[in-house]
Amino acid sequence: MTIPAGLRRTVLRAQRDTLFLAAGVLPHLALVPVWAWAAATTARTGNWPLTLSVSAALVLLGAPVLTAVQRARYRALIGVDVPRQTPTAPEQRTWASTARWLAATRPWRKIAYHLLLGPLLAMLELLVLAVAAACLAGVVACAWSWALPTGIRQDWFGYLTQLPVYTAAGLLLLCALPWTARAVARAEARLASGLLGPSRAQRLQERVDQLAVSRTDLIEAVDAERRRIERDLHDGTQQRLVSLAVNLGLALATRPDLPGDAREVIARAHLEAKEAIAELNDLVRGLHPAVLEDRGLDAALSGLAARTPLPVRLRVDLEERVAPDVESVAYFVISEALTNATKHAEAMQAEVIVRQVGEVLRVRVTDDGLGGADAAGTGLTGLAKRVGSLDGAFHVSSPVGGPTTITAELPCVR
């Protein structure tokens, strides 16, 4: 005879939940002797300060142990993981820091669970276990009664009158037992997650910290990929184009006997190869200039100012090199701002100031162009998003007629 899969799962789940409830009785009643002894001693001696202090010490010492036992019970028997609280201990023990630490950990939730809620849950668990024992006794009542002598069976149960009632009641309770045990186990799991685990504010803070770390890792991975592409273009494609341009130039210089048409085609190809090399150089610098990684932001900005068609007054005041991702964002903000000033603003000169003030890197680019820059434009919006990826601030001031000032503040320590 094959037992249906659904019935087998129901029976196994009922066994697991019943075992879970049975295993919770003793831990839930562990602190009952403490407060019972405290109440009895106080009533007998009247020395409530000593009794209260001793019982409070026992509760404070026992709460972490009982919490670990409950976590193990939930994890091993019903597969529910109650997260641990991982608050950062205050470095300096002051009343304010201790109060903040207590507000974050909320140890009174664990104490309330073990001291007050535990006995109530134990009573509920014992009730479910009593129902389970009663239903099993009712189901086997008929079979057990037939093992008794006839006279005893008729005196105790009556003949074929009370036994069917006991058996029917046992079957009904047995059918309801899986759902009852499951409901009680779920209720206990919710209470434990809310009282023994971290609070909602702590979970949100941990999630924010995880997202911040994940975002930082993503930014670093993208920056590393950008540097890899720059190296591949510089060491591979660019070298091939240089070799092609050199070969074409040698062909023009060493073969004067070439026909005019062929010479014109080679000359045109030579010119296009040199233009492709120049465009690739600009692309490589746009991806990630090598000097930025090798010599830092000051040297990279000096080269950028030298390549800009308009006069640029540059001032860089850095205490030390900042993080690579901060250097990269600052460089591209300045590069884009100078490009806009050259192409669109018709500026005659520009000024770039980079200063490190404490843990903030401040970047300001000012030009004397026409102004009227749209802060919601594609280029400036992209810069704002890039600055925002580091939790920075980005501002644009560009009244019609100028000047245009672009300011970015980037945190150096994250």
Disulfide bonds with the S-S distance in Angstrom:
none
